Amino acid sequence: MDSSKVDKSPVLAADHKWKFAKRKGIYESDVTALVRCMLEDEAIQKDQRAAWERWRNDPSSLK
């Protein structure tokens, strides 16, 4: 894969505090709640989708 076609990942401020809340009525870990909250950010969602597509379509993983 040509690395020049890969988009740059979003850069987040080191001191950014994510405001997340666990879902009520079910068990949810802090990590799961944080990831769910982070994926609400469109830049992160787009980056993770692109990473998944690169991984899924990588022919070297078939060897």
Steps between C-alpha positions, in 0.01 A plus 500: 500500500624845413549687828452836329129415463453445874331789681669643808345399831332776700717671760334554835621730775690309769300664779159433341260351752238272349159535661346157489223331693429133541167377373242442770346160564779291348861425587742716304866550584664843508707407196197395296317820594807708408541332160128540426531870587814544289329346196240776516779731377473496120877530443573198719215302346632570149857411602395170657287407199797566268731292724251212500470514119881503460536201733212309343629549145869435575607208279801420724265383778387213277844336497 
